[in-house]
């Protein structure tokens, strides 16, 4: 008689394991808690944001294979806080169908070059681009076809404006080439856009796609300052954005939650970046929707049919609260106390131990019940001004 047990059939201790322990993992863990689903988190320290809500913490660098293996031993499914993962290392682990999304489907999305190649293959709209290596091989006549300014982006790991450099002249470009001893950059044409939109949605194992409302994002210094939902956008443009999303997730057989950032202007709708994860632009969904982006991801990965997505209100406003200079006169405690006194405020504190300038410390959401977009925009600006009197943006 063969008494050898099949480890695949042994019930593991936790339904979901999360690689990463920052604020996105925190809100994923909160969503799991709300459904009574046990969560294990792999992060450097149990003091990281997600540690406070996880049922168990594996204290290990999320990029280290040993910690990944320990997480896999404990959990039924593994999900990702962000796309900064080592695909080749995770592929080396014998882990059949445990990752959501699959490593195969997320691989084309983990860096900007592979994203651009995918976008071109699907014939989707995006700014013209070249890798640094390709650009350096252009002759003078070919370079002249590129109008300055240009945008240079690190090919991997950039977020919140980090890794982006504006190049105003040919001299600036030559200086960048001399000072930067790396090929890990891409060059994009400069886009003069009128609006920045974002679309977040989910796709489950049955291939069903669910969308959150398309939102308009408002940036300062390349960092999202606030988000208005829904965006004022016509039916054709909305349909086009949803078709782009559907084309990408269906092509990749992608399961999970994804966000797409768009530029919109004279050249129409252009894909800026794809985020294979939950996204800052959909934090509003925690209060404003029947199922949040975090709830969708938790449901999909744990085998629960995700709820349909509907808004509870006419609209919403989400404001990011970034770290301020230590000389700012109001303490964090006082700022949060004053913000809580604003009618309708829903504060999400990330529990980070140290405040540094520009660091994402929290966000605050307000539901809007005005009956048209122009009224909601005016109301949003009124609320934004109140919030910024208490907690200003470091980018002002």
Buried (B, 14 or more C-beta within 10 A) or exposed (E): EEEEEEEEEEEBEBBBBBBBBBBBBBBBBBBBBEEEBBBBBBBBEBBBBBBBBBBBBBBBEBBBBEBBBBBBBBBBBBBBBBBBBBBEEBEEBEBEEBBBBBBEBBBBBBBBBBBBEBBEEBEBBBBEBBBBEEBEEBEEEEEEEBEBEBBBBBBBBBBBBEBBBEBEEBEBBEEBEEEBEEEBBBBBBBBEBEBBBBBBBBBBEEEEBBBBBBBBBBEBEBBBBBBBBBBBBEEEBBEBBBEBBBBBBEBBEBBBBBBBBBBBEEEEBBBBBBBBBBBBBBBBBBBBBEBBBBBBBBBBBBEBEBBEBEBEBBBBBBBBBBBBEEEBEBEBEEBBEBBEEBEEBBBBBBBBEEBEEBBBBBBBBBBBEBEEBEBBBEBBEEBBEBBBEBBBBBBE
